[in-house]
């Protein structure tokens, strides 16, 4: 049994916690950053009339791995494929496209346990689809509008009980280029109808009802296990979007209401996910509002839950739970 870990090299990555846990158990682990293919990793795959699955494997600088030895894959935000910098721009685009198609095509055809399969991540990563699936699963979501019509946007915000909404990016990872540099696009401060300009017409925008919250909850789901932590914000920036100011946050492990637990289980089943990080806003009536589904979301920033979650992911990869 070999667990294949497909992830980029990062300092203090959550994947490191899982790899460490598997190593402690004596489970063979082979870690590859797909971004190293084709420059640093060799991949060969064969298929034909006698073989209904790809055979072959990887060869790196120090280790080799056969496709048939892989029993589980932990897929955790790999980096994009890098090609020879000596290639022209056109050749580099072609080479990168070919590398991506070969690597993902062969790897994703492997019949083994995935946490999560990239195909399922892509489907669940669609915010419009995630919100619709959450609502159908019995979870409460804020009133939401996606539009490029400024009049519709103003009318929507004016119709809300508190006449206030926030703007959120639709597509991951939520980045724009400002003055030649990439910058994250966070949830906006609360907006009223008069704050919305005609620039909305340039592309699609998501507006979501502003929920006055008591705190947020990051609910991490691993198989049938739920790990919930309250996120309490102590700065103006973090109260708008906790990712703006991690230093101003405190956490507390909490329980999950039965209706939320049932809705989350239906959501996970609908997307065929084994792992997800869900974000809820909890209002002053203790009502939970689901605002985000992250099939590849972070979990290591809540200290009390990091190790239990890593152990649960290792259990999934080792086959101790479904």
KAQUISUL-V657374 format. One record per residue. N is the residue number from 0. RES is the residue in three letters. SS is DSSP state (H for helix, E for strand, C for the rest). PHI is phi as a letter, one per 40 degrees, with the letter a starting at -180 (* if undefined). OMEGA is omega in radians with two decimals (999 if undefined). Layout:
# KAQUISUL-V657374
((N & RES & SS & PHI & OMEGA) (N & RES & SS & PHI & OMEGA))
This chain:
# KAQUISUL-V657374
((0 & UNK & C & * & 3.08) (1 & UNK & E & b & 3.06) (2 & UNK & E & c & 3.09) (3 & UNK & E & c & 3.13) (4 & UNK & E & b & 3.13) (5 & UNK & E & b & -3.08) (6 & UNK & E & a & 3.09) (7 & UNK & C & c & 3.10) (8 & UNK & C & c & 3.13) (9 & UNK & C & b & 3.05) (10 & UNK & C & c & 3.12) (11 & UNK & C & f & 3.09) (12 & UNK & C & c & 3.03) (13 & UNK & H & d & 3.11) (14 & UNK & H & c & 3.12) (15 & UNK & H & c & 3.12) (16 & UNK & H & c & 3.14) (17 & UNK & H & c & 3.12) (18 & UNK & H & c & 3.13) (19 & UNK & H & c & -3.13) (20 & UNK & H & c & 3.12) (21 & UNK & H & c & 3.09) (22 & UNK & H & c & 3.12) (23 & UNK & H & c & 3.14) (24 & UNK & H & c & -3.11) (25 & UNK & C & g & 3.12) (26 & UNK & C & c & 3.11) (27 & UNK & E & c & -3.12) (28 & UNK & E & b & 3.05) (29 & UNK & E & b & -3.07) (30 & UNK & E & b & 3.13) (31 & UNK & E & b & 2.93) (32 & UNK & C & c & 3.12) (33 & UNK & H & d & 3.10) (34 & UNK & H & c & 3.12) (35 & UNK & H & c & 3.09) (36 & UNK & C & c & 0.25) (37 & UNK & C & b & -3.00) (38 & UNK & C & c & -3.03) (39 & UNK & C & b & -3.10) (40 & UNK & C & b & 3.06) (41 & UNK & E & c & 3.10) (42 & UNK & E & b & 3.07) (43 & UNK & E & b & 3.10) (44 & UNK & E & b & 3.12) (45 & UNK & E & b & 3.06) (46 & UNK & E & a & -3.11) (47 & UNK & E & a & -3.07) (48 & UNK & C & d & -3.09) (49 & UNK & C & c & -3.06) (50 & UNK & E & b & -3.14) (51 & UNK & E & c & 3.06) (52 & UNK & E & b & 3.10) (53 & UNK & E & c & 3.01) (54 & UNK & E & b & -3.08) (55 & UNK & E & h & 3.13) (56 & UNK & E & i & -3.08) (57 & UNK & E & b & 3.00) (58 & UNK & E & b & 3.11) (59 & UNK & C & b & -3.12) (60 & UNK & C & c & -3.02) (61 & UNK & C & b & -3.03) (62 & UNK & C & b & 3.04) (63 & UNK & E & b & 3.12) (64 & UNK & E & a & 3.09) (65 & UNK & E & c & 3.14) (66 & UNK & H & d & -3.09) (67 & UNK & H & c & -3.13) (68 & UNK & H & c & -3.05) (69 & UNK & E & c & 3.10) (70 & UNK & E & b & 3.13) (71 & UNK & E & a & 3.13) (72 & UNK & E & b & 3.00) (73 & UNK & E & b & -3.04) (74 & UNK & E & b & -2.99) (75 & UNK & E & b & 3.01) (76 & UNK & C & f & 3.10) (77 & UNK & C & c & 3.13) (78 & UNK & C & c & -3.14) (79 & UNK & C & c & -3.10) (80 & UNK & C & c & 3.12) (81 & UNK & C & b & -3.13) (82 & UNK & C & b & -3.09) (83 & UNK & C & d & -3.12) (84 & UNK & C & c & 3.12) (85 & UNK & C & c & -3.14) (86 & UNK & C & c & 3.03) (87 & UNK & C & c & -3.13) (88 & UNK & H & d & -3.13) (89 & UNK & H & c & 3.14) (90 & UNK & H & c & -3.14) (91 & UNK & H & c & 3.10) (92 & UNK & H & c & 3.13) (93 & UNK & H & c & -3.11) (94 & UNK & H & c & 3.13) (95 & UNK & H & c & 3.12) (96 & UNK & H & c & 3.11) (97 & UNK & H & c & 3.14) (98 & UNK & H & c & -3.14) (99 & UNK & H & c & -3.13) (100 & UNK & H & c & -3.13) (101 & UNK & H & c & -3.06) (102 & UNK & H & c & -3.09) (103 & UNK & H & c & -3.12) (104 & UNK & H & c & -3.13) (105 & UNK & H & c & -3.08) (106 & UNK & H & c & -3.06) (107 & UNK & H & c & 3.08) (108 & UNK & C & c & -3.13) (109 & UNK & C & c & 3.13) (110 & UNK & C & c & -3.13) (111 & UNK & C & a & -3.14) (112 & UNK & E & c & -3.13) (113 & UNK & E & b & 3.00) (114 & UNK & E & b & -0.36) (115 & UNK & C & c & 3.01) (116 & UNK & C & c & -3.10) (117 & UNK & H & d & 3.13) (118 & UNK & H & c & 3.12) (119 & UNK & H & c & 3.09) (120 & UNK & H & c & -3.11) (121 & UNK & H & c & -3.13) (122 & UNK & H & c & -3.10) (123 & UNK & H & c & -3.12) (124 & UNK & C & c & 3.08) (125 & UNK & C & c & -3.06) (126 & UNK & H & c & 3.08) (127 & UNK & H & c & 3.14) (128 & UNK & H & c & -3.12) (129 & UNK & H & c & 3.14) (130 & UNK & H & c & 3.13) (131 & UNK & H & c & -3.13) (132 & UNK & H & c & 3.11) (133 & UNK & H & c & 3.13) (134 & UNK & H & c & 3.12) (135 & UNK & H & c & 3.13) (136 & UNK & C & c & 3.10) (137 & UNK & C & g & 3.11) (138 & UNK & C & c & 3.12) (139 & UNK & C & c & 3.08) (140 & UNK & E & b & 3.07) (141 & UNK & C & c & 3.01) (142 & UNK & C & d & -3.00) (143 & UNK & E & b & 3.05) (144 & UNK & E & b & 2.97) (145 & UNK & E & b & -3.05) (146 & UNK & E & a & 2.90) (147 & UNK & C & b & -3.13) (148 & UNK & C & b & -3.10) (149 & UNK & H & d & -3.13) (150 & UNK & H & c & 3.10) (151 & UNK & H & c & -3.12) (152 & UNK & H & c & -3.13) (153 & UNK & H & c & 3.14) (154 & UNK & H & c & 3.12) (155 & UNK & H & c & -3.12) (156 & UNK & H & c & 3.13) (157 & UNK & H & c & -3.10) (158 & UNK & H & c & -3.09) (159 & UNK & C & c & -3.10) (160 & UNK & C & d & 3.14) (161 & UNK & C & b & 3.13) (162 & UNK & C & f & -3.08) (163 & UNK & C & a & 3.10) (164 & UNK & E & b & 3.01) (165 & UNK & E & b & 3.02) (166 & UNK & E & c & 3.10) (167 & UNK & E & b & 3.05) (168 & UNK & C & c & -3.09) (169 & UNK & C & c & -3.00) (170 & UNK & C & c & 3.02) (171 & UNK & C & c & 0.04) (172 & UNK & C & c & 3.11) (173 & UNK & C & g & -3.13) (174 & UNK & E & b & 2.99) (175 & UNK & E & b & 3.11) (176 & UNK & E & b & 3.09) (177 & UNK & E & b & 3.13) (178 & UNK & C & f & 3.07) (179 & UNK & C & g & -3.12) (180 & UNK & E & b & 3.10) (181 & UNK & E & c & 3.11) (182 & UNK & E & a & 3.13) (183 & UNK & E & c & 3.06) (184 & UNK & C & b & -3.09) (185 & UNK & C & c & 2.97) (186 & UNK & C & c & -3.08) (187 & UNK & C & c & 2.92) (188 & UNK & C & c & 3.12) (189 & UNK & C & d & -3.09) (190 & UNK & E & b & 3.01) (191 & UNK & C & c & -3.12) (192 & UNK & H & d & -3.09) (193 & UNK & H & c & 3.12) (194 & UNK & H & c & -3.05) (195 & UNK & C & c & -3.06) (196 & UNK & C & b & 3.13) (197 & UNK & H & c & 3.09) (198 & UNK & H & c & 3.10) (199 & UNK & H & d & -3.08) (200 & UNK & H & c & -3.06) (201 & UNK & H & c & 3.13) (202 & UNK & C & a & 3.13) (203 & UNK & C & c & 3.10) (204 & UNK & E & b & 3.04) (205 & UNK & E & b & 3.04) (206 & UNK & E & b & -3.06) (207 & UNK & E & b & -3.13) (208 & UNK & E & d & 3.07) (209 & UNK & C & c & -3.14) (210 & UNK & C & b & 3.03) (211 & UNK & C & c & -2.95) (212 & UNK & E & b & 2.98) (213 & UNK & E & c & 3.06) (214 & UNK & E & a & 3.03) (215 & UNK & E & b & 3.05) (216 & UNK & E & b & 2.93) (217 & UNK & E & c & -3.13) (218 & UNK & E & b & -3.12) (219 & UNK & E & b & -3.09) (220 & UNK & E & b & 3.09) (221 & UNK & E & b & -3.04) (222 & UNK & C & f & 3.11) (223 & UNK & C & c & -3.09) (224 & UNK & E & b & 3.13) (225 & UNK & E & b & 3.13) (226 & UNK & E & b & -3.02) (227 & UNK & E & b & 3.09) (228 & UNK & E & b & 3.04) (229 & UNK & E & c & 3.08) (230 & UNK & E & b & -3.13) (231 & UNK & E & b & -3.08) (232 & UNK & E & c & -3.08) (233 & UNK & C & b & 3.03) (234 & UNK & C & a & -3.13) (235 & UNK & H & c & -3.12) (236 & UNK & H & c & -3.09) (237 & UNK & H & c & 3.09) (238 & UNK & H & c & 3.08) (239 & UNK & H & c & 3.14) (240 & UNK & C & a & -3.00) (241 & UNK & H & c & 3.13) (242 & UNK & H & c & -3.13) (243 & UNK & H & c & -3.00) (244 & UNK & C & a & -3.12) (245 & UNK & H & c & -3.12) (246 & UNK & H & c & -3.11) (247 & UNK & H & c & -3.06) (248 & UNK & E & b & 2.92) (249 & UNK & E & b & -3.01) (250 & UNK & E & b & 3.05) (251 & UNK & E & a & 3.10) (252 & UNK & E & c & -3.10) (253 & UNK & E & b & 3.09) (254 & UNK & C & c & -3.10) (255 & UNK & C & b & 3.10) (256 & UNK & C & d & -3.08) (257 & UNK & H & c & -3.11) (258 & UNK & H & c & 3.09) (259 & UNK & H & c & 3.13) (260 & UNK & H & d & -3.13) (261 & UNK & H & c & 3.13) (262 & UNK & H & c & 3.14) (263 & UNK & H & c & 3.11) (264 & UNK & H & c & 3.09) (265 & UNK & H & c & 3.12) (266 & UNK & H & c & 3.14) (267 & UNK & H & c & 3.14) (268 & UNK & H & c & -3.13) (269 & UNK & H & c & -3.13) (270 & UNK & H & c & -3.11) (271 & UNK & C & f & 3.14) (272 & UNK & C & b & 2.98) (273 & UNK & C & b & -3.13) (274 & UNK & E & a & 2.99) (275 & UNK & E & a & 3.02) (276 & UNK & E & b & -3.06) (277 & UNK & E & b & 3.13) (278 & UNK & E & b & 3.11) (279 & UNK & E & b & 2.90) (280 & UNK & E & c & 3.12) (281 & UNK & E & b & -3.08) (282 & UNK & E & c & -3.03) (283 & UNK & C & c & 3.00) (284 & UNK & C & c & -3.13) (285 & UNK & C & g & 3.03) (286 & UNK & C & c & -3.14) (287 & UNK & E & c & 3.11) (288 & UNK & E & b & 3.11) (289 & UNK & E & c & -3.14) (290 & UNK & E & b & -3.12) (291 & UNK & E & a & 3.01) (292 & UNK & E & b & -3.08) (293 & UNK & E & b & -3.10) (294 & UNK & C & c & 3.10) (295 & UNK & C & b & -3.00) (296 & UNK & C & c & 3.14) (297 & UNK & C & c & 3.02) (298 & UNK & C & a & -3.00) (299 & UNK & C & c & -3.04) (300 & UNK & C & c & 3.02) (301 & UNK & C & b & -2.93) (302 & UNK & H & d & -3.04) (303 & UNK & H & c & -3.06) (304 & UNK & H & b & -3.03) (305 & UNK & H & d & -3.11) (306 & UNK & H & c & 3.08) (307 & UNK & H & d & 3.12) (308 & UNK & H & c & 3.11) (309 & UNK & H & c & 3.12) (310 & UNK & H & c & 3.13) (311 & UNK & H & c & 3.09) (312 & UNK & H & c & 3.09) (313 & UNK & H & c & 3.07) (314 & UNK & H & d & 3.11) (315 & UNK & H & c & -3.07) (316 & UNK & H & c & 3.14) (317 & UNK & H & c & -3.14) (318 & UNK & C & g & 3.13) (319 & UNK & C & c & 3.04) (320 & UNK & C & a & -3.06) (321 & UNK & C & c & 999))
